[in-house]
Amino acid sequence: MPYGEAQYPKSKRGQQRLFDTILAAGKAGKSHAQMADMIGISRDTLATWIGNDPELSRIVTVADDYALAWWEALGQRQAETREGNSSVFIFVMKNRFEKDYGKDALGPAQVFEKEYQALTELSCETRNKLRIILRAEANGLAASPDKKTITASEITDSCHE
């Protein structure tokens, strides 16, 4: 262990603080390197701790799921607002979450990339119509005729190209 690194906590209270820190890092989309930095250890030391403690391994797996959810939410915001860099997002997802989004995965990243390009080829008017339909579906409005429906005037016009 390199000089100055934190020791694995021996007390249950110390372990709980470690677990809470890791879970909070996952909820913020952090990587293992960032988690290790927050704890004051190297990434290699974190990997050793994970290998030696099944409970820590479980906590890190949960934190990784939280991080994946954080990044997926970022991608959704980018798709909805057309802000951000979709190429960077796709790169991060394919490389950081390879199991779910890598070249061999048949996951949403490939679908997102192709469908995003197809959507950008649609007219602005057509994209706005799709937004109306998707928002209505998300709010359960399209399935029930007795509920209020969303109209074009209720959404922000995003035809500023």
TARA-V199820 format. One record per residue. PHI is phi in whole degrees, 0 to 359 (NA if undefined). Layout:
phi:PHI
phi:PHI
//
This chain:
phi:NA
phi:298
phi:302
phi:89
phi:284
phi:293
phi:271
phi:297
phi:295
phi:267
phi:277
phi:298
phi:295
phi:295
phi:295
phi:296
phi:298
phi:299
phi:299
phi:298
phi:297
phi:294
phi:295
phi:296
phi:296
phi:298
phi:295
phi:264
phi:81
phi:284
phi:272
phi:298
phi:298
phi:290
phi:299
phi:300
phi:299
phi:297
phi:275
phi:93
phi:227
phi:276
phi:297
phi:297
phi:295
phi:301
phi:298
phi:296
phi:300
phi:299
phi:293
phi:266
phi:228
phi:301
phi:292
phi:296
phi:301
phi:296
phi:297
phi:293
phi:298
phi:296
phi:298
phi:296
phi:295
phi:299
phi:297
phi:300
phi:298
phi:299
phi:292
phi:296
phi:297
phi:299
phi:299
phi:296
phi:299
phi:296
phi:293
phi:287
phi:260
phi:60
phi:257
phi:97
phi:248
phi:295
phi:294
phi:295
phi:302
phi:297
phi:301
phi:299
phi:297
phi:293
phi:267
phi:277
phi:244
phi:302
phi:301
phi:267
phi:230
phi:291
phi:298
phi:268
phi:279
phi:261
phi:255
phi:296
phi:299
phi:293
phi:296
phi:302
phi:299
phi:291
phi:290
phi:297
phi:297
phi:295
phi:294
phi:292
phi:277
phi:284
phi:291
phi:300
phi:299
phi:294
phi:299
phi:295
phi:297
phi:296
phi:301
phi:300
phi:297
phi:294
phi:293
phi:297
phi:298
phi:298
phi:265
phi:70
phi:274
phi:289
phi:279
phi:237
phi:294
phi:279
phi:269
phi:296
phi:258
phi:273
phi:251
phi:300
phi:290
phi:271
phi:249
phi:283
phi:288
phi:246
phi:269
phi:265
phi:256
//
